[in-house]
Amino acid sequence: MWFSFWRSRDRFSLEELRYLTDQLQKIQIVNEVNKDFVIEALRSISELITYGDQHDASFFEFFMEKQIMGEFVRILKISRTATVSLQLLQTMSIIIQNLKSEHAIYYLFSTEHMNKLITYAFDFRNDELLSYYISFLRAISGKLNKNTISLLVKTQNDKVVSFPMYVEAIQFAFHEENMIRTAVRALTLNVYHVGDDYVNRFITSPPHAEYFSNLVTFFRKQCINLNELVFETMRSAETSTSTILAAVDEIEDNLYYISDVISAGIPDVGRLITDNILRHLIFPLLLPSLRIEVVNGFQIGAVTSLYLLCCILRIVKIKDLANTISAAFFCPLDAFSPHPEGRLDGNMTQLCCETRSKSSGSDSIVRQPLDAESVRKEVSDSSAPKTELEDVTVKNDCPGSRVELRGALLSHITTGDDVQVLGALSVLATLLQTKELDESMLDALGILPQRKQHKKLLLEALVGEDSGEEQLFSSDNTSVKGGIDIELDGYLQKLKDYGISYFLKAGASPRAHRFEVLDALVSLFCRSNISAEILWDGGWLLRQLLPYSEAEFNSYHLKLLKDSYKYWATELLQEARGIWSDFLIILLSDEWKKCKRAIEAPSPRKEPKSMLLHSAKASFVDAVPPESSFAAGQKMSELVKVFVLLHQLQSFSLGKALSEQPCIDGPSEISECSRAKVAGLDASGPKPGAELRLDGAVPCRIAFERGKERHFYFLGAAIGTSGWIILAEELPSKLNCGIIRVAAPLAGSNPRVDEKHSRWLHLRIRPSTLPFLDPAKHGTPLKLKAKPFVDGRWILAFQDDDTCKSALSMVLEEINLQSKEVERRLKPLVGLERAVDSSDASLCSTKSLTSNTSPNLM
């Protein structure tokens, strides 16, 4: 029978559709013998219906007349093979996706056969079948609007009592396969954005509203998994950061989905999600982790917690959520420490269940992780009512357990390591930029930008509020005189609904809190064990709080900043005689502009996820041999960044505008009797193959290959801040002239006479440039880790001891000239008073800007 299918006919014709339908109607059972024909027939019908929708309406009229949808359901019921089910789902997906006619869509959705297909008991142990089924449901959701959605629901007494497509889809919302989860989320968003009031009431009523709490439960599990990855990365430098980045992407995708759900504007959904995030994630998991000391029993680390807080505040834009989280920073740490034997909530199963087993007369806690597939089942199986967090004031042995959470956050800045400092700064920056936060909340936290303070006080003064006028013109102004704002108090009272106690210290006020933030930031700038990049983030935050103002700094702040500046200025001057002194001016000018852009930018340079990856960068730094020139270059780069930041903060703290360029003197005139001038060199440096006068050069021998000794003339020469050591071959045709064969940087050459062979001179040959100054050529730091730079060396042999000593003296003299020139040009910059007074860029020599070009080193 089915062989006649291949007879010659017009493929895209009504006759072909009629023939295929007739053949399907004759089939009584689908088995291995006829399944190929059935699959091909279903595929061809989908093509014909799609073709007819665009070219000939009679095709779909025939489809309706013959009730082919019913035929599809019949074929599904008599099929014994999964491949037919796969093709049928694909056929329906193709038809639904490609139909343009509203009439055709209405017909498909209005028949009872559509819901029969949706609710059919497919064998979802077949992963491919599940994928096709979810794609089928998603195709349906893509055609939903206020007119079509009513065709897929069952109503009773003006109330939706059944919505099979939605109910079936959300059963797979937390499937282990990411593509299935993504498709289900797209489907739900299509439903939510229709905006049908009856459907909205259906999805926000029990038991369907549990989907939103399950969503937070699943997200919580992902947070714990992320924490495990971060911990592994910190513990082992070999752990790939790509795994963390993949987990971070999934975390942020989840939050963006939650944000999209909220933006659909369904009544009560925002409240449901806010309540679940606070009750099951923020209060029991994230906030208790924000303590310096390690406490047993917490399921997540401080760094991961800081990152997640930033992400939630940045992405989930709910005013109540943002303000409640901020109000929680005024609560003591122990207010978020649940009893270890207590459940967080009767309806939400903990993702790390704690079960007690009695052994030897004592209780031990056994943690049993749950797989993602079981999240939905566990929550739906639980029938216990929701309970509030217990009102806890647990007395523990942790020092400072009564410290406010806000104080714990600041302690990360003052005493934490690099990652903790970066995390705390990121949280403060995120709070500052969260538009959903009330300004009074920012003020109470001590991070309301000064320009917003003045604007608020000005408005109060204009409307006739005495306190606003008094504070506006007071040197000790504060937007809330003598206490905490009423709005903050309202959110603090809301915390009691979650069983969380709070207390406010005596004398607590926005001004007092503001000085605490300033104290923490100034303390940070005085720390020498924090990386410069992170200090720049602190500089950005300080600039946001205090633009062009000295008034907020007390004398102690100014003294600390000045002392720290002097320390780093001394360290900087020592680099003028260091391995990379020839790059010091270039690096200073470059980092000056970068730092200025960074602290004046409207937002921080780094995304919060950078705190999770910082340990990988740290492991790369640790892998560099400390005695190498590359390590010295990294140290100098860090030093320059810190110095530049402190210099700009000095100007900033005194109310001075930042100059576009550092105040560095221009290059001095080159003496006609210098070795470089005598040899015929200029600022562009020696080039291989160029001629060179050999006046003052010293003959020597060197073997670049074993057993192949060559004769050269050796010369050391410095021009300004650049310098080289050169090997040249004598030109027989020209008296006292030679050809440059090879040259290397003078700085860092570290000349020394061999202890056993007094005619041998050792020279270190460092790279001609700092690799991180040219990432396009040398790659990222993590790539450099695989191929570290290795210093070379020359061993020059001279004819006698005196000649060797003469060569050594020549190199030392030129190094000294080079270092003195660097020091001379830096002098106006490191002199604090003069440098700050000379903040106008016009006072800096424009000549210095044009001369700061990279030396041509080989």
N, C-alpha and C positions, 0 to 999 in steps of 0.2 A: 504493500500500500504506500509506504512512505517513499518508495523509489520514484513514484510518479511526481514527487515534489520537485524533481530536477528537470521536468520537461520544460520546454521553451515557452516562456510567457513574459509579458511586460512586467518587470519587477515592481515598478511603482504604479500600480493600477488597482482599481477597485476589484477587478476580477481576481487579482492575486490575493487581496485581503479576504475576499469571499472564500477562495479556495483554502487558504490556511485555516480559516475559522471552521469550515466544514470538516477538515481533517482532524482538528483538535476535538470537535464534538464527537467524532467516531471513536476516540480513544477511551477505553474503559479502565485501563491501568497503565501506569508509566513504570517501565522496568529497564533493565540493561539493554534490551533489544531495541526499543523504540525511543529511548531517552534522547538520542542525538537529533532525531527528527523534531521532537518536542522543543528542545533547546533552540534549534535553528528557527522553528516556527515562531517561538516567543520573541526571539531577537528581530526577526523580519517584521512582525506585527508592530513592534515599537518604532521601527524605521518608517513604516507605512503611516502610522498615526501621526508621527511628527511631520512627515511630508504632507499629509492631507491637511493638517492644521494650518500650514502656510500656503497651500496651493488649491485644495479642493475640499470644501466643507462636507461633501457627501461621504468622505472617508469616516469622519467622526460620527455622522448620522448613522452609518452602518454599524459602527462600534457600539452606539447606544441601542440601536434596534435589535441587534443580536445579543445584547447584554454580555459582551465579551469579558467584562470585569467579573461577572459570575462564573464564566468559563475558566478564568484564571484561578479563582478560588477552588473550583472543582478539580482542576489539574493539580493544584497544590495538595489537596486531600488524598488523591489517588496516587501520588508520587511516592516512590520508594527510594529515591536517590537524592542526595543533597545537591547535586549539580543542577537539577531542575529548579529547586528552591532558589539557588543562587541566581539563575538566569531570570526567574520570575521577578525577584526583587530588583534586579538590574533593569529589567524591562519597565517596571512601574516607575523606577527612579528616572529613567530616560524620558518616558512619556510626560511625567509631571514637570520635570525641569524644562522641557522644550515647548510645552503648550503655551501659546500666547493668547488664545481665546478665553475670555472670562467665562463664557457659556460652557466651554469644555471643562474648565476647572470646577465650576459649580456642579456639573454633572458627576464628575469623579468623586468629589467630596460628599455629595448628597446621598450617594448609594450606600446601603448597609455593607456592601462588599469591602469598602475601604477600611472600615473599622474591623471587619473580619480578618483582613490581611494584617492589620496592625496587631491584633490580639492573638493571632495564630501561634500555636505552641511550637515554634521552631526549636531545633536542637542547637542551642548556642554553645555547646561544647566544641563545635566547629568554629574556630576563630574567624575564618573567612566569611562564614555565613552571618556571624554577628556584625562584621564590618559592613556587609551589604545591607543588612537590616537597618543599622543606624543611618547609613547613607539614604535609605528609602525614607525614614522618618524625617531626616533633615531636609530632603527634597520637598516633602509635604509642608514643612514649616516655612520654607522659602516662599510659598504661595499664600501665606496667611495674611488676612486683613480683617477689618471689622465685619465684613460681609461673609467671608469664607470660614472664619473660625467657628461661627455658630453652627456650621454644617457638621463639624467634627465632635461636638459636645452633645451630651444629653441633659436636658433641663427638666426640672419638676418644680412647680410653684415658683416660677421666676428665679430659680436657683440652679446653677450647674451642679449636677450630681455625678457626672462621669466625663472624663476627658482622656480617652485611652492613649492617644499619641503622647501626651505630656507625661502621664503616669508611667507608661512603659519606658519612655526614654530616660527619665531620671533614675531608674533602677540601675543604669549603667554609668551614672555620672562620676563614679569613683573607680571605674575599671582600671586595671593595671596598665592597659594599653593607652598611651597618651593620645593617639589619633581618635580613639573612641571618645575619650573624655572631651576632647576639643569639639568634636561634632555635636555631642550632647549639649555642650555649653552654647554653641551657635544656635541650636534648636531652641533652647530655653529663652535666649535673648530675643529670637524671632517672636516667640509667644508673648514675652513681657512687653515688647515694644508695640504690639497691636493696640494695647490700651483698652481692652474690653473690660468693663467694670465687673460683669458677672464672672468672667474667667479669673480676674484678679482676686475676687473674693474666694474663689475655689482654691487657688494655689496658695493663699495665705491662711487657709483654714486647716485644722488638723484633719488627717495626719500629713497632708501634703506640705504644710509649713515646716515640717521637720527637715525638708531638703536644705533649708538655709542654715539650720544648726548643724546638719551633717556636713555641709560645705565648710564650715569653720572647723569642725572636727578633723576633716581630711586635711585642711590647710595646716592645722596644728601638727599633725603627724609629719607633714613635709618639713615643717620648721625644725622638728626634732631630728629628722634625717639630715637636714642641712647642718645642724650643729655637730653631728657625728663626723661629717665630712670635714668641717672646719677644724675640729679637734685632731683628726688624722693628719691634716696638712701641717698643723703646727707641730705635731709630734714627729712627723717624718717629712724631710725635705724632698723626698722622692715622689710624694703624692702629687698627681697631676692636678693643676688648677682648672683644667678643662672640665673636670667632674664637678667642681664647685660652681663654675660658670653655668653649666647645664642645670644644676639644682637651683641656682639663683634665677635663671630665666624662667623656670617653672614656678618658683615662688612669686615672681613679679607678674607672670601671666595670670596666676590665680587671683592676685589682688586687682589687676585690671579687669578681670571678669567680674569680681565682686563690685567694683566701681561701676561697670556697665549695667549690672543688675540694678543698682541703686538709681542710676541715671534714668532708668525706665519710668521712674516716678510712681511706682505701685505703692499705694498707701500701706503703711505698717512694715514694708520690707526693710526700709532703712532702720527702723527701730528694732526689728528682729535681728538684723545683722549686727547692729551696734551692741545690743545686749549680749549676743553670743560671743562676739570678739572680746568684749570686756570680761565676761564671766568665765570663758573657757580658755582664753589665750593671754590677754594682757595681765590680768590680776594674778592668776595662779602660776603663770609660766614666765612671762617676760620681765615684769617689774621686780620679782624677787631675785632675779639674776643680776641686778645692777648693783652689785657690791664688790668691793675690791678683794676681800678675803674669800677663799674657796670654802664653800659650805656643802657638806655632803647632803645628798637628797634632791638637789636641783637637777632637772633634766636638760638644762640648756645653759650655755656659757654666756658670759657678759658680752662678749664681742658679737655673737650671733643675735643676742637680745637687742643690742644697740642698733644693729643693722635692720632688724625686723621692725623696730619702732619707727625708724626713719622711713622705711618702705610703706608702712601702714599709714603714717601721717601724710606722706607725699601722694599716695595713690588713692586711698579710700577717703573721699572728700565728704565726710559727714561732720557737721558742726558739733553735735553733741559728743561724738566719739573723740574728736580732737581736743575739745575743752575738758572732757572728763579725764582723758589721759594726762593732760597738763595739770589738772587739779590734783591728780594722784601724786604728783611730785612733792606735794606738801604733807604727805602722809609718812609715818615712820616706816622703816624697812620691815620691821616685824609685823606690820599690818598685812603684809602679803605673804606671810609664811603659814600655809595651812597645816593643820595637824597631820602628821605623816600617816596616821591610820584613817583619816577622814577622806571621803570622796569629795571631789570638787563639785560634782553635780550629780543628782540622781538620774538624770536623763542622758547625760553625755558620758559615754564610757571613756575612761582615761586611756590614752594611747600607749602609755607605759603602765600597765595595771600593777598595782601593788597587792600581792596576796601574802597573807601571813601564814607561815608554817612553823609550828612549835617543834623545837628540837633542843634536847638537853635542857629543858626547862626555860628556854629563852626564845623570844620571837625573832625571826629573821625575815627581811623583806626580799621577796623574789620578784624581779621585774620581767614581765612577759610581753614582748612587743607583739603588736597585732599587725597582720598584713592588711594592705589597702582594700582588698576585696571584702574583708569582713566588717569594714566601718559601717556601711549602710545596714547590714544585718543586725549588728550589735545595737545600733541606735534604735532601729525599728522594733527590735525585740524587747527593749526596755519599756516597762509600763509605769515606772516610778515617776511621780510628779516632779517638776523642776523645783529645786531648792536653792536658796541663796547661799553664798559663801558665808561660812561662819564668821561671826565677829571675833576676830582673833587678836589677841595681844600677847602672843607667845613669848615667853621669856626664854631666850636662848643665850648661849655662851659667846655669841659673836660680839666683838667689841663694837660699840657704836650702833647697837641694834635699834636704839631710839632716835638715831639720826634721820632727818628727813631724806626722802629719796632724792630731792633736789641737791642736798649736800653730798650724797653718795655720788651723784653724777659729776659734781664739781671735783670730788676727790679723784675721779679718774683722770682729770686734767692735771691735777697738782702732783699726784703720786703714781699714776698708772704708767704702763709701758706705751710704746709707740701706738700699738693697735687700740688700746683702751683710750688713749688721748684722742686719736682720730675718731673713734666711735662717739665719744662724748661731745666733741666739737660738731660732729655731723648731726647729732640729735638736737643740739642747741640751734644750729643753722637751719635745720628742718623746721623746728618750732617757729623760728623767726620768720620763715618764708611761708608758713601755712596760713593761707588766706581765711580758712574757716575759724581760726583762733580769734577770739575777741582781743582787742588791743589791751583791755584791762587785764587779761590773763597774761599777755606778754609782759606788761608792766609789773605785775605781781611776781613773775618769775625773774625779773631783773634784766630782761633782754629786749625791752621796747626801744627801738632806735630813737635817738635823741630828737631827730627831726619830727617824728610822730608825737613825741612827748610835747614839744613846743606847739605843734599844731593843735593838740588836744587842749592844752592849757589856754591857747589863744581863743579857741572856740568857747571855752568856759568863761573866759573873761568877757568876750563879746556879748554873751547872753546874760551877763550880769551876775555870775556866780562869784562871790567874793573870794572863795578859796582858789579859784582858777587864776584870778588877777593877782592875788597875793603871791602865788607860787611862780607865776610867769616872770615876775620881776624880782624874785628872790634868788640869791646865790645858792640857796639850799633847796631849790625847787624839787618837788616830787609830785607826780600826778595824783597820788592818793595820800593825803596828809594824815599821818598818825595811824594808819592801819591798812587792812586788806579790803579790796573792792567788794561791793555787794554781789556782783556777778560771780566772782570767785567763790564767795561764801555759798551761793546757790549750788554750784557744782560740787563743793565739798559736802554739802548736805545730801546730794544725790549719791555720794559714795556710801552713805549709810544703807542705802537700798541694797548694796552688794555686801553688807556686813563688814565694811572697812572703816576702821577708826582713824582719826587724824588729830593732829595737834599743831598749834602755831606757837612758835617761840615768842617769849616776851619781847616786845619791841619790834616784832616783825613788820616790815613795811617794804614797799617797792624800792625805796631808796637804799635801805639796808641790804636787800637782796641784790640790787644793782652793784653795790660795792663788793659784795661777795663774788659776783661774776668777774668784776674787774680784778679783784685780788687773785682769783684763779688764773686769769689770762696773763697777768703780769708775772705771776709765779712761773707759769709755763715758759715765758720768754727768757727766764733766768735759768732754765734747765739745760744742761749740756748733753744729756743722754737721750734727747728727742730729735728725730730727723728733721732736717730743714723744711722739707716739703710739708710736714705736719705743722710746723711752726707757722708757715705761710697761711695755712688754713685758720690758725688762731689769729693771725694778723687780719685776715678778711673779716672774721667775726668782730674783732675789736673796732675795725673801721666802720662796720655797719652800726655798731652801738654808739660810737663817738666820732662823727665826721667833723674834722677840723675843730677840735675842742680840747683845751687844757683844763677847763674848769672841773671836769669830773675826776681828774687825777689828783691824788693828794701828794704831799712831798715825799712820802715813803715810796709810792709808786714810781715817781720820777727818779728817785735815787736808785732804786733797783734797776730800772731800765738803763740809766746812765752807767752804772757799774758794770752791768752785763755788756753794754756796748763797748766800754773801754777794754774789757777782757777780750772780746772778739776782735777788736781793732789791733790789739797787741799780737794776737794769733795771726791775723792777716798780714801784718808787717813781716812776720817770720817767714811767711810763704814767699816773700820777695827774694829770699835766698834758698828757696826750695827747689824741688825737682822740676816743677812746671811753672817757674817764675815767668817764662816767656809768654804764657797764656793767661797770666793773672789779670792783666788789664782787659784783655778781650772778654774773659769770663765775667769780670765785674760789670762791664757795660751791658753784656747780654742778660745777665741775671737781674740787673737793675730794672730793665724794661719789663722782664717777665714778672718780677715781684710787684711792680707797680700795677701792671695789668691784673695780677691775681687779687690784690687786696682792694682794688677799685672796681672789680667786676660785680655785676648785679647778683651773681650767684656763685657758690663755691665751685672750684675747678673740678673737683672729683665727685663721682657718684658714690652713694653710700656703700655699694658693693666693694669699693676699693679697700675697705677695712678688712674684708675677708681674704683678700689676695695679698695683703701687705707682708704676711709671713713668708710668702714665696720669694718676694723681692729681698727680704732680709736674709734668707738662706743663700741667695746669690752673692750678696755682699760678704757674708761670712766665708764663702768659698774662695775669695780672692786672697792670694798669699799676702800677708801684711808687709813684707819687705819689697814687693814689686812696685814699679813706678805707677802701675794702674791703680793700686791701692792708695798711693800718695795723691794721684789725681782725683780719686773719689773723695778723699779727705778734704782736699783743697776746694772741691766743688761744694761740698757740704758747708765748709767754713764760709765761703763767699756768700752762699745763700743766706746763712744766718746773719752775717754781718750786714748784708744789704737790707734784710728785713728790719734789724734793730736800728739801722741808720734811718730808714724811712719812718719807723715808729717814733724816733726822736723828733724828726721834723713834724710828724703828725701830732705828737703829744704837746708840742709847743704851738700848735695852731698854724704851722707853716704849710704852704702848698708844696707838693712833691715835684721836683724837677724831672724833666723827661730823660736826662742823662746824669750820671754821677759827675761830680765836680773833680775831674782828673786833669792835671796839667798836660799840656801838649808835649810832644817829643822835643828834645833839645837838639841843637846843631851838632853835627858830627865833626869831630876834630880832624883836620887834614893830616895830622900825624898818627892817627889811630891805625891799628893793624888792618882794619877792614878797608879804610880809604887807600892805604898804601898798596893793598893787594888788588884794588880795583873793584871791590864789592859795593853793592848798594842795598837799599832796604828790601829789594825783592829777593835777596839771598842768592847763594851759589847754585848754579845749575850744572848738572853733569855735561861734560863736553865743552864747557865754556873755558876761556883762557883766564889765567890767574897769575899775577906777579908773585914771585916766590920770595920777595924781600921779607926776612924774618921767619920764613918757614924752616923747619928742621927736618933733615933727611932721616928716614927710618925704614924699617922692614916690617912686613906683616904677612901672615899666611892665612888667606881666606879658605884655602883647602889644604888638607894634610899633605905635607911634602912639597907644596908649591909656594915658595916665599917670593914676595914681590917687593920692589923698592918704590917708595913714595916720599913726597915731602909733606910734612904734617904742619897744619896751621890752625890756631884757634883765633876766632874773630867775633866781635860783638858790635852790633849797630843798634843803638837804642835799647829796646827791651828784647830784641832778637839776638841770637848768637849761634855759631856753628863751630864744629870741629871738622876739618876738611883734610882729605887725602888727595894729593895731586901728583901726576906724573910729569917729570921734567920734559920740556920741548927741546930737542937737540938743535932745532933750527933757530930758536929764539933764546937769546941770553937771558937768564934769570926769569923765565916764564914757564908755565906748566899748564896742563889740562886737568880740570877737576874731574876726578873719577867717582868719588863718593863723599857725601857729607851727612852729618848727623847733628842733632840738637846739642848745643853747648850746655844748656841748663840740665842738671841732673846727671851730667857725665861722670861726676864723682871720681876725679883723677887720683890715682895713688901709685906709688912705686912699689914694685914687687918686693916682699920682705927677703926673699932669697936671691933674687936676680936684680941687682940695683940698676941695670940698664933697661929693664922692662917697665913700661908704663901701662897700667890697667885703666880702661875707660868703660863706663856703662853706656850702652846705646839704648835709650828708651824710644818708644814709638814717636813718630813725628807729630802726632796730634792725639788729643783725648778722644777715645772712641765714642763716648756719649755725647760729644759735641757734633758728631756727624753720624746720627743713627741711620740715615739713608745708605751710608756706605758700610757701616759695621754691624747694623742690626740692632734689635732690642736687647736690653740687659739679659733677658733669659736666653737669647741666642748667643750672647757673648760668653755665657757661662759654659757652653759646650766647647768653645774655642777661645780660651783665655789668652790675653796678650802676654808674651814672654819677652823680657828685656834681653837684648843682645850684649855683646862685649867685644872690645878690641883689646888686643895685647900688642903694643908697639915695642919693637926692639930698636935701641939706638946704639951708636958706635961706642959710646963711653958713658960713664956715670954723669959727667957734667952736662952732656947733651940731654940726657934724660931729665936731669933736674931743671934744665933750661926750658924743656917742653912742658914740664909740670908747672913751673912758674908762669909761663905764658898762658896756660889754660886757666889757672887760678886768677890771674890778673884780669882776663877777659870776663870770667864769671863775676868777679867783683864789680867791674864796670857795668855789666848788665844788671846786676842786683841793685846797684846804687841808682841807676836810671829808673828802675821800677819803683824804688822807695821814693825818689824825688817826685815822680808823677802821682803817687798815692798820697803824698803828704797833705794836700789840701782836703782830701776826702776823710782821712782818719782823724784829723784835728777836729774834734767834735763841734766846738763853738763856731769855728770858721765855716765848717761844712754846712751846719744848719742855717747860719746867716746867709750863706751863698746858695740858697735853695732856688733862686731864679736861674733857669738854665742859661740865660745870656751871660752869666758870670763865668760859666765854664767855656773853655777855649773850644771853638768850633773846629779848630785844627786837630784837637785830640779825637774828635769824632771821625774825621776822615782818615786819620792815620791808624785807627784800630782795625787793621786788617790782619788776617791770619798769616804768620810767617811761612815762607815757602821752604818747608823742611822736607828732607828726603830720608 
